[in-house]
Amino acid sequence: MNTVFMLLAQFEEAIIPLGKVCDDYFGCSLRTAMNKAKAEDLPIPTFKIGSSAKAPYYIHLNDLAEYIDAQRAKAKEEWSRVNT
């Protein structure tokens, strides 16, 4: 199954609130993820839909899918290096 389709089935939207992915995909709390988003320190781009300082951060499903696929490729390469 394609990663984009898997994520679309999971979240049912292309624009995902950061709070829905921070723990499972970045291993951090929402507070930490928000601080990293402000510092542009997450592995994928984040954005706000609105100009308010309190506006929530979002990510795009395609960016998350690309990140997951890149992490998988790195792991597969390392596994191949160790196991061949």
LUMKE-337159 format. One record per atom (N, C-alpha, C, CB): atom name; x, y negated, z; residue in three letters; residue number from 1. Coordinates in pm, whole numbers, padded with zeros to 5 digits. Each point is the difference from the previous one (the first is absolute). Glycine has a CB too. Layout:
- atomo;x;y;z;residuo;num
- CA;X;Y;Z;ALA;NUM
...
This chain:
- atomo;x;y;z;residuo;num
- N;00084;00119;00000;MET;1
- CA;-00084;-00119;00000;MET;1
- C;00089;-00125;00000;MET;1
- CB;-00185;00125;00123;MET;1
- N;00150;-00219;-00201;ASN;2
- CA;00071;-00127;-00009;ASN;2
- C;-00013;-00076;00132;ASN;2
- CB;-00042;-00008;-00250;ASN;2
- N;00151;-00054;00294;THR;3
- CA;00001;-00071;00128;THR;3
- C;-00102;-00113;00003;THR;3
- CB;00241;00057;00024;THR;3
- N;-00254;-00129;-00132;VAL;4
- CA;-00098;-00110;-00005;VAL;4
- C;-00141;00055;00022;VAL;4
- CB;00149;-00129;-00158;VAL;4
- N;-00183;00238;00092;PHE;5
- CA;-00134;00057;00016;PHE;5
- C;-00021;00053;00141;PHE;5
- CB;-00001;00059;-00243;PHE;5
- N;00106;00001;00301;MET;6
- CA;-00010;00050;00136;MET;6
- C;-00030;-00115;00097;MET;6
- CB;00161;00187;-00056;MET;6
- N;-00088;-00298;00040;LEU;7
- CA;-00022;-00115;00087;LEU;7
- C;-00136;-00065;-00024;LEU;7
- CB;00247;-00038;00004;LEU;7
- N;-00289;00034;-00129;LEU;8
- CA;-00131;-00055;-00032;LEU;8
- C;-00111;00084;00064;LEU;8
- CB;00091;-00093;-00217;LEU;8
- N;-00074;00224;00215;ALA;9
- CA;-00098;00087;00066;ALA;9
- C;00001;-00022;00151;ALA;9
- CB;00028;00170;-00184;ALA;9
- N;00089;-00194;00240;GLN;10
- CA;00011;-00020;00144;GLN;10
- C;-00058;-00134;00044;GLN;10
- CB;00203;00143;-00002;GLN;10
- N;-00167;-00250;-00067;PHE;11
- CA;-00038;-00135;00045;PHE;11
- C;-00121;-00059;-00073;PHE;11
- CB;00237;-00032;00056;PHE;11
- N;-00269;00085;-00173;GLU;12
- CA;-00115;-00043;-00079;GLU;12
- C;00004;-00147;-00040;GLU;12
- CB;-00130;00173;00117;GLU;12
- N;00249;-00231;-00123;GLU;13
- CA;00017;-00139;-00044;GLU;13
- C;00145;-00021;-00040;GLU;13
- CB;-00187;-00079;00152;GLU;13
- N;00209;-00014;-00243;ALA;14
- CA;00136;-00026;-00049;ALA;14
- C;00076;-00097;00090;ALA;14
- CB;-00082;00041;-00231;ALA;14
- N;00011;-00129;00297;ILE;15
- CA;00060;-00095;00093;ILE;15
- C;-00028;00053;00141;ILE;15
- CB;-00030;-00200;-00161;ILE;15
- N;00137;00234;00233;ILE;16
- CA;-00014;00070;00128;ILE;16
- C;00049;-00089;00114;ILE;16
- CB;00029;00222;-00116;ILE;16
- N;-00108;-00236;00222;PRO;17
- CA;00048;-00075;00117;PRO;17
- C;00124;00067;00059;PRO;17
- CB;-00236;-00077;00047;PRO;17
- N;00333;-00002;-00009;LEU;18
- CA;00125;00051;00056;LEU;18
- C;-00025;00091;00120;LEU;18
- CB;00116;-00206;-00080;LEU;18
- N;-00216;00173;00159;GLY;19
- CA;-00032;00079;00118;GLY;19
- C;-00038;00144;-00029;GLY;19
- CB;-00072;-00209;00103;GLY;19
- N;00025;00236;-00224;LYS;20
- CA;-00039;00137;-00036;LYS;20
- C;00119;00088;-00038;LYS;20
- CB;-00217;-00092;-00077;LYS;20
- N;00333;00032;00050;VAL;21
- CA;00113;00080;-00048;VAL;21
- C;00124;-00008;00087;VAL;21
- CB;-00089;-00036;-00225;VAL;21
- N;00096;-00060;00315;CYS;22
- CA;00127;-00026;00070;CYS;22
- C;00047;00120;00082;CYS;22
- CB;-00062;-00239;00010;CYS;22
- N;-00026;00306;00061;ASP;23
- CA;00042;00112;00084;ASP;23
- C;00040;00121;-00084;ASP;23
- CB;-00151;-00083;00181;ASP;23
- N;00064;00124;-00272;ASP;24
- CA;00025;00121;-00079;ASP;24
- C;00115;-00013;-00099;ASP;24
- CB;-00239;00051;00024;ASP;24
- N;00253;-00166;-00087;TYR;25
- CA;00097;-00013;-00109;TYR;25
- C;00126;-00078;00036;TYR;25
- CB;-00190;00014;-00151;TYR;25
- N;00184;-00097;00255;PHE;26
- CA;00118;-00079;00039;PHE;26
- C;00048;00033;00141;PHE;26
- CB;-00079;-00181;-00150;PHE;26
- N;00003;00263;00221;GLY;27
- CA;00042;00045;00133;GLY;27
- C;00009;-00111;00103;GLY;27
- CB;00122;00178;-00112;GLY;27
- N;-00212;-00276;00103;CYS;28
- CA;00003;-00109;00097;CYS;28
- C;-00141;-00047;00029;CYS;28
- CB;00228;-00071;-00082;CYS;28
- N;-00241;-00003;00191;SER;29
- CA;-00130;-00055;00039;SER;29
- C;-00038;-00115;-00093;SER;29
- CB;00041;00067;00239;SER;29
- N;-00166;-00107;-00230;LEU;30
- CA;-00046;-00112;-00082;LEU;30
- C;00077;-00127;00036;LEU;30
- CB;-00228;00105;-00017;LEU;30
- N;00251;-00128;00145;ARG;31
- CA;00073;-00120;00042;ARG;31
- C;00140;-00002;-00062;ARG;31
- CB;-00129;-00003;00216;ARG;31
- N;00199;00116;-00210;THR;32
- CA;00134;00008;-00060;THR;32
- C;-00007;-00018;-00151;THR;32
- CB;00073;00153;00185;THR;32
- N;-00172;-00090;-00247;ALA;33
- CA;-00016;-00013;-00146;ALA;33
- C;-00028;-00144;-00039;ALA;33
- CB;-00085;00236;-00011;ALA;33
- N;00004;-00305;00089;MET;34
- CA;-00030;-00141;-00030;MET;34
- C;00125;-00086;00013;MET;34
- CB;-00235;00034;00079;MET;34
- N;00314;-00009;00024;ASN;35
- CA;00126;-00074;00017;ASN;35
- C;00094;00027;-00117;ASN;35
- CB;-00026;00010;00249;ASN;35
- N;00033;00117;-00292;LYS;36
- CA;00085;00035;-00114;LYS;36
- C;-00053;-00062;-00129;LYS;36
- CB;00064;00214;00114;LYS;36
- N;-00196;-00219;-00128;ALA;37
- CA;-00060;-00061;-00119;ALA;37
- C;00035;-00149;-00006;ALA;37
- CB;-00189;00168;00006;ALA;37
- N;00181;-00235;00107;LYS;38
- CA;00035;-00143;00005;LYS;38
- C;00145;-00022;-00040;LYS;38
- CB;-00170;-00034;00180;LYS;38
- N;00257;00128;-00142;ALA;39
- CA;00143;-00011;-00030;ALA;39
- C;00036;00063;-00134;ALA;39
- CB;00046;00002;00244;ALA;39
- N;-00147;00045;-00319;GLU;40
- CA;00023;00072;-00127;GLU;40
- C;00093;00119;00021;GLU;40
- CB;-00034;-00215;-00128;GLU;40
- N;00013;00289;00238;ASP;41
- CA;00089;00109;00039;ASP;41
- C;-00064;00138;-00013;ASP;41
- CB;00111;-00159;00154;ASP;41
- N;-00227;00167;-00215;LEU;42
- CA;-00060;00131;-00027;LEU;42
- C;00051;00050;-00135;LEU;42
- CB;-00208;-00059;00135;LEU;42
- N;00201;00190;-00158;PRO;43
- CA;00054;00053;-00126;PRO;43
- C;-00085;-00029;-00123;PRO;43
- CB;00102;00176;00135;PRO;43
- N;-00220;-00234;-00116;ILE;44
- CA;-00085;-00039;-00113;ILE;44
- C;-00053;-00141;00025;ILE;44
- CB;-00064;00242;-00044;ILE;44
- N;00022;-00311;-00062;PRO;45
- CA;-00052;-00136;00017;PRO;45
- C;-00133;-00001;00076;PRO;45
- CB;00115;-00065;-00212;PRO;45
- N;-00135;-00040;00289;THR;46
- CA;-00127;-00024;00067;THR;46
- C;-00049;-00138;-00041;THR;46
- CB;00062;00150;00197;THR;46
- N;-00191;-00172;-00181;PHE;47
- CA;-00056;-00130;-00035;PHE;47
- C;-00126;-00026;00080;PHE;47
- CB;00096;00018;-00232;PHE;47
- N;-00136;-00143;00235;LYS;48
- CA;-00124;-00041;00064;LYS;48
- C;-00097;-00046;-00108;LYS;48
- CB;00122;-00067;00213;LYS;48
- N;-00249;00091;-00189;ILE;49
- CA;-00103;-00051;-00090;ILE;49
- C;-00066;-00116;00074;ILE;49
- CB;-00039;00229;-00115;ILE;49
- N;00102;-00340;00111;GLY;50
- CA;-00047;-00117;00073;GLY;50
- C;00119;-00074;00058;GLY;50
- CB;-00218;00113;00052;GLY;50
- N;00197;-00236;-00018;SER;51
- CA;00112;-00083;00046;SER;51
- C;00007;-00013;00152;SER;51
- CB;-00017;-00123;-00213;SER;51
- N;-00077;00181;00283;SER;52
- CA;-00001;-00010;00146;SER;52
- C;00117;00078;00060;SER;52
- CB;-00250;-00025;-00005;SER;52
- N;00306;-00030;00111;ALA;53
- CA;00109;00069;00069;ALA;53
- C;-00049;00131;00061;ALA;53
- CB;00109;-00220;00049;ALA;53
- N;-00239;00228;-00021;LYS;54
- CA;-00057;00121;00060;LYS;54
- C;-00051;00099;-00105;LYS;54
- CB;-00061;-00137;00198;LYS;54
- N;00073;00104;-00324;ALA;55
- CA;-00046;00091;-00106;ALA;55
- C;00080;00130;00008;ALA;55
- CB;-00065;-00196;-00150;ALA;55
- N;-00001;00309;00131;PRO;56
- CA;00071;00128;00009;PRO;56
- C;00093;00022;-00120;PRO;56
- CB;-00192;00092;00130;PRO;56
- N;00292;-00010;-00108;TYR;57
- CA;00089;00040;-00108;TYR;57
- C;-00058;00121;-00073;TYR;57
- CB;00200;-00090;00128;TYR;57
- N;-00173;00095;-00256;TYR;58
- CA;-00043;00112;-00084;TYR;58
- C;00119;00052;-00078;TYR;58
- CB;-00233;-00095;-00017;TYR;58
- N;00217;00218;-00032;ILE;59
- CA;00095;00057;-00095;ILE;59
- C;-00079;00047;-00121;ILE;59
- CB;00162;00071;00185;ILE;59
- N;-00093;-00052;-00296;HIS;60
- CA;-00066;00054;-00119;HIS;60
- C;00029;00149;-00008;HIS;60
- CB;00018;-00223;-00122;HIS;60
- N;-00119;00299;00088;LEU;61
- CA;00010;00145;-00009;LEU;61
- C;00115;00045;-00091;LEU;61
- CB;-00245;00012;00041;LEU;61
- N;00265;-00080;-00153;ASN;62
- CA;00108;00039;-00092;ASN;62
- C;00137;-00015;00064;ASN;62
- CB;-00143;-00068;-00191;ASN;62
- N;00162;-00036;00272;ASP;63
- CA;00128;-00019;00068;ASP;63
- C;00026;00112;00100;ASP;63
- CB;-00022;-00248;-00030;ASP;63
- N;-00081;00287;00103;LEU;64
- CA;00015;00109;00097;LEU;64
- C;00029;00131;-00073;LEU;64
- CB;-00156;-00117;00159;LEU;64
- N;00088;00142;-00269;ALA;65
- CA;00023;00122;-00078;ALA;65
- C;00143;00005;-00053;ALA;65
- CB;-00242;00005;-00063;ALA;65
- N;00292;-00117;00012;GLU;66
- CA;00138;-00004;-00049;GLU;66
- C;00099;00025;00112;GLU;66
- CB;-00070;-00161;-00178;GLU;66
- N;00044;00106;00296;TYR;67
- CA;00087;00021;00116;TYR;67
- C;00001;00148;00039;TYR;67
- CB;-00048;-00234;00080;TYR;67
- N;-00069;00295;-00073;ILE;68
- CA;-00009;00142;00036;ILE;68
- C;00074;00085;-00103;ILE;68
- CB;-00221;-00040;00114;ILE;68
- N;00200;00013;-00242;ASP;69
- CA;00067;00076;-00105;ASP;69
- C;00152;-00017;00006;ASP;69
- CB;-00204;-00025;-00143;ASP;69
- N;00251;-00096;00174;ALA;70
- CA;00144;-00024;00011;ALA;70
- C;00059;00075;00119;ALA;70
- CB;-00030;-00226;-00106;ALA;70
- N;-00043;00226;00218;GLN;71
- CA;00048;00073;00118;GLN;71
- C;00005;00150;-00028;GLN;71
- CB;-00095;-00179;00150;GLN;71
- N;-00004;00228;-00221;ARG;72
- CA;-00004;00142;-00036;ARG;72
- C;00117;00035;-00092;ARG;72
- CB;-00250;00001;00024;ARG;72
- N;00278;-00087;-00121;ALA;73
- CA;00111;00024;-00093;ALA;73
- C;00132;00004;00075;ALA;73
- CB;-00129;-00112;-00184;ALA;73
- N;00149;00021;00279;LYS;74
- CA;00122;00001;00081;LYS;74
- C;00013;00129;00080;LYS;74
- CB;-00010;-00250;00014;LYS;74
- N;-00099;00292;00048;ALA;75
- CA;00001;00122;00080;ALA;75
- C;00027;00122;-00087;ALA;75
- CB;-00161;-00106;00161;ALA;75
- N;00101;00109;-00278;LYS;76
- CA;00019;00113;-00092;LYS;76
- C;00145;00007;-00047;LYS;76
- CB;-00239;-00018;-00073;LYS;76
- N;00297;-00098;00043;GLU;77
- CA;00140;-00006;-00043;GLU;77
- C;00093;00049;00111;GLU;77
- CB;-00056;-00192;-00153;GLU;77
- N;00031;00147;00275;GLU;78
- CA;00082;00043;00114;GLU;78
- C;-00015;00150;00024;GLU;78
- CB;-00024;-00229;00103;GLU;78
- N;-00099;00278;-00111;TRP;79
- CA;-00025;00142;00019;TRP;79
- C;00074;00082;-00106;TRP;79
- CB;-00225;-00053;00100;TRP;79
- N;00219;00007;-00225;SER;80
- CA;00069;00070;-00108;SER;80
- C;00151;00000;00021;SER;80
- CB;-00184;-00064;-00156;SER;80
- N;00237;-00046;00205;ARG;81
- CA;00143;-00010;00024;ARG;81
- C;00044;00100;00108;ARG;81
- CB;-00006;-00244;-00067;ARG;81
- N;-00075;00260;00169;VAL;82
- CA;00033;00090;00111;VAL;82
- C;-00025;00146;-00036;VAL;82
- CB;-00055;-00184;00160;VAL;82
- N;-00046;00210;-00241;ASN;83
- CA;-00043;00138;-00025;ASN;83
- C;00043;00057;-00135;ASN;83
- CB;-00189;-00050;00144;ASN;83
- N;00282;-00011;-00212;THR;84
- CA;00050;00058;-00126;THR;84
- C;00149;00007;00000;THR;84
- CB;-00197;-00086;-00120;THR;84
